[in-house]
Amino acid sequence: MNDEIESELRKILGEELKQNVVLRDYVSMKVGGVADFFYTAKDIGNLTLAVSAAIKLGIPYFILGGGYNTIPSDLGYPGLVIRNESSNIAFSPDFSLAIADSGVNLGCLINQAASHDLGGLEFLFSVPSTVGGAIYGNAGAFKYAIGDFVKSVTLLMPRDDTAVIIKHSPKWLNFSYRSSALKTDFKDDKYKPVILTATLQLVQRRKDEILRMMQENLETKKKFQPLGQKSAGSFFKNIDSTPEKSAGYLLDKSGAKKLRVGGAAFSKHHANFLINHRNATATDVYNLAEKAKKLVKEKYGLDLKEEVEYIGKW
Ligand SMILES: Cc1cc2nc3c(=O)[nH]c(=O)nc-3n(C[C@H](O)[C@H](O)[C@H](O)COP(=O)(O)OP(=O)(O)OC[C@H]3O[C@@H](n4cnc5c(N)ncnc54)[C@H](O)[C@@H]3O)c2cc1C
């Protein structure tokens, strides 16, 4: 990126704008190269400012939530990575509603809702995520997904050389298994819509009951998933909901657990968790995933598709 762009961006974003930031430090897989520009948005105003600045200057942006589903390339990201740390939450207990900034951590939201005797999202307790990342990929567990609870979102929609704020319904978001319109319909666009806030329809439930459910879900997840390791969660999507078409089953039966590329291998505990065991690079992760897809294709004739997202130059 040239000096002129750097200087223009700095004029708008100030000292918080960083250059050449290693993305590995900001994603759970702990791989990835350098972002040309990196900015942490502490609130919705700054998130809007950063997105608008990138559009105005014609440089690509990427919204990074918790980085729990993102694999940045070893070659880095040629543009502005905006880490979303917006954190406001408001509750309307009479209507069982929560209005959360998109950068709010899900665990935080669930805990705070419990203090108002509002539940519903306990099933997501052990899913590491921001609200924005969860809505983008319709995060779910135990047969529920966040899309079931979204009442509306406010989005920053890129338009010409600026962006406008628009409120959308769940119908527009078109939620499906680990996906939404935000993930599918803007795939090839240089500038994707950005979730600013979400209104979630919760349910009245006693705090002690909510805490019990959260703990129960966490215990169940711990039994089946390697939660403490460097991963991005389930790497591939299930083909469908039958156990024999789950990505984990297909990978296991195809022998993917025996594969290893550099420091990357699949978990012995759960075949659909690709783990960075020993300083794996993003390329190791990518090559291992490709090998595993090939195995499954050869044995079952099925095409696994990534649930995780690769970003940057590959
Ligand atoms: C140990 C572990 C267990 C997991 N278990 C589960 C599970 O049970 N169920 C499940 O569904 N997932 C699971 N995951 C995956 C991960 O938790 C989810 O995908 C989560 O929703 C990612 O959220 P994030 O904020 O980290 O998103 P990021 O990884 O930061 O971003 C993911 C995508 O969302 C986009 N995005 C983020 N914020 C916004 C925004 N404000 N506006 C527009 N786009 C945005 C990003 O640009 C990117 O394309 C697991 C991951 C780990 C590491």
The ligand as an SDF file (V2000), in Angstrom:
LIG
                    3D

 53 58  0  0  0  0  0  0  0  0999 V2000
  -12.9250  -24.5540   20.0210 C   0  0  0  0  0  0  0  0  0  0  0  0
  -13.9740  -24.0610   19.0590 C   0  0  0  0  0  0  0  0  0  0  0  0
  -15.2520  -24.5930   19.1180 C   0  0  0  0  0  0  0  0  0  0  0  0
  -16.2350  -24.1610   18.2140 C   0  0  0  0  0  0  0  0  0  0  0  0
  -17.4980  -24.6910   18.2930 N   0  0  0  0  0  0  0  0  0  0  0  0
  -18.4530  -24.2200   17.4590 C   0  0  0  0  0  0  0  0  0  0  0  0
  -19.8080  -24.7100   17.5580 C   0  0  0  0  0  0  0  0  0  0  0  0
  -20.1460  -25.5500   18.3850 O   0  0  0  0  0  0  0  0  0  0  0  0
  -20.7320  -24.1810   16.7020 N   0  0  0  0  0  0  0  0  0  0  0  0
  -20.4110  -23.2340   15.7760 C   0  0  0  0  0  0  0  0  0  0  0  0
  -21.3070  -22.7810   15.0470 O   0  0  0  0  0  0  0  0  0  0  0  0
  -19.1460  -22.7730   15.6610 N   0  0  0  0  0  0  0  0  0  0  0  0
  -18.1770  -23.2290   16.4640 C   0  0  0  0  0  0  0  0  0  0  0  0
  -16.8980  -22.7670   16.3460 N   0  0  0  0  0  0  0  0  0  0  0  0
  -16.5680  -21.7970   15.3040 C   0  0  0  0  0  0  0  0  0  0  0  0
  -16.6880  -20.3300   15.7970 C   0  0  0  0  0  0  0  0  0  0  0  0
  -16.8500  -20.3070   17.1870 O   0  0  0  0  0  0  0  0  0  0  0  0
  -17.8890  -19.6440   15.1270 C   0  0  0  0  0  0  0  0  0  0  0  0
  -17.8020  -19.7000   13.7430 O   0  0  0  0  0  0  0  0  0  0  0  0
  -18.0040  -18.1840   15.5850 C   0  0  0  0  0  0  0  0  0  0  0  0
  -19.2980  -17.7110   15.3090 O   0  0  0  0  0  0  0  0  0  0  0  0
  -16.9670  -17.2740   14.9360 C   0  0  0  0  0  0  0  0  0  0  0  0
  -17.1410  -15.9840   15.4570 O   0  0  0  0  0  0  0  0  0  0  0  0
  -15.9950  -14.9160   15.4400 P   0  0  0  0  0  0  0  0  0  0  0  0
  -16.4930  -13.6880   16.0740 O   0  0  0  0  0  0  0  0  0  0  0  0
  -14.7400  -15.5010   15.9960 O   0  0  0  0  0  0  0  0  0  0  0  0
  -15.8340  -14.7010   13.8560 O   0  0  0  0  0  0  0  0  0  0  0  0
  -14.5030  -14.4710   13.0210 P   0  0  0  0  0  0  0  0  0  0  0  0
  -13.7540  -15.7630   12.8980 O   0  0  0  0  0  0  0  0  0  0  0  0
  -13.7600  -13.3230   13.5370 O   0  0  0  0  0  0  0  0  0  0  0  0
  -15.1450  -14.1200   11.6040 O   0  0  0  0  0  0  0  0  0  0  0  0
  -15.8560  -15.1000   10.8710 C   0  0  0  0  0  0  0  0  0  0  0  0
  -16.5620  -14.4280    9.6890 C   0  0  0  0  0  0  0  0  0  0  0  0
  -17.5850  -13.5620   10.1950 O   0  0  0  0  0  0  0  0  0  0  0  0
  -17.4230  -12.2760    9.6370 C   0  0  0  0  0  0  0  0  0  0  0  0
  -17.8520  -11.2780   10.6190 N   0  0  0  0  0  0  0  0  0  0  0  0
  -17.4650  -11.1810   11.9070 C   0  0  0  0  0  0  0  0  0  0  0  0
  -18.0540  -10.1150   12.4800 N   0  0  0  0  0  0  0  0  0  0  0  0
  -18.8050   -9.5210   11.5320 C   0  0  0  0  0  0  0  0  0  0  0  0
  -19.6370   -8.3700   11.5150 C   0  0  0  0  0  0  0  0  0  0  0  0
  -19.7960   -7.5910   12.5850 N   0  0  0  0  0  0  0  0  0  0  0  0
  -20.2650   -8.0590   10.3610 N   0  0  0  0  0  0  0  0  0  0  0  0
  -20.1070   -8.8290    9.2600 C   0  0  0  0  0  0  0  0  0  0  0  0
  -19.3280   -9.9260    9.2160 N   0  0  0  0  0  0  0  0  0  0  0  0
  -18.6860  -10.2700   10.3420 C   0  0  0  0  0  0  0  0  0  0  0  0
  -15.9290  -12.1540    9.3580 C   0  0  0  0  0  0  0  0  0  0  0  0
  -15.6530  -11.1150    8.4470 O   0  0  0  0  0  0  0  0  0  0  0  0
  -15.6410  -13.5530    8.8500 C   0  0  0  0  0  0  0  0  0  0  0  0
  -15.9850  -13.6470    7.4860 O   0  0  0  0  0  0  0  0  0  0  0  0
  -15.9080  -23.1800   17.2440 C   0  0  0  0  0  0  0  0  0  0  0  0
  -14.6050  -22.6360   17.2060 C   0  0  0  0  0  0  0  0  0  0  0  0
  -13.6490  -23.0690   18.1090 C   0  0  0  0  0  0  0  0  0  0  0  0
  -12.2650  -22.4620   18.0360 C   0  0  0  0  0  0  0  0  0  0  0  0
  1  2  1  0
  2  3  1  0
  2 52  2  0
  3  4  2  0
  4  5  1  0
  4 50  1  0
  5  6  2  0
  6  7  1  0
  6 13  1  0
  7  8  2  0
  7  9  1  0
  9 10  1  0
 10 11  2  0
 10 12  1  0
 12 13  2  0
 13 14  1  0
 14 15  1  0
 14 50  1  0
 15 16  1  0
 16 17  1  0
 16 18  1  0
 18 19  1  0
 18 20  1  0
 20 21  1  0
 20 22  1  0
 22 23  1  0
 23 24  1  0
 24 25  2  0
 24 26  1  0
 24 27  1  0
 27 28  1  0
 28 29  2  0
 28 30  1  0
 28 31  1  0
 31 32  1  0
 32 33  1  0
 33 34  1  0
 33 48  1  0
 34 35  1  0
 35 36  1  0
 35 46  1  0
 36 37  1  0
 36 45  1  0
 37 38  2  0
 38 39  1  0
 39 40  1  0
 39 45  2  0
 40 41  1  0
 40 42  2  0
 42 43  1  0
 43 44  2  0
 44 45  1  0
 46 47  1  0
 46 48  1  0
 48 49  1  0
 50 51  2  0
 51 52  1  0
 52 53  1  0
M  END
$$$$
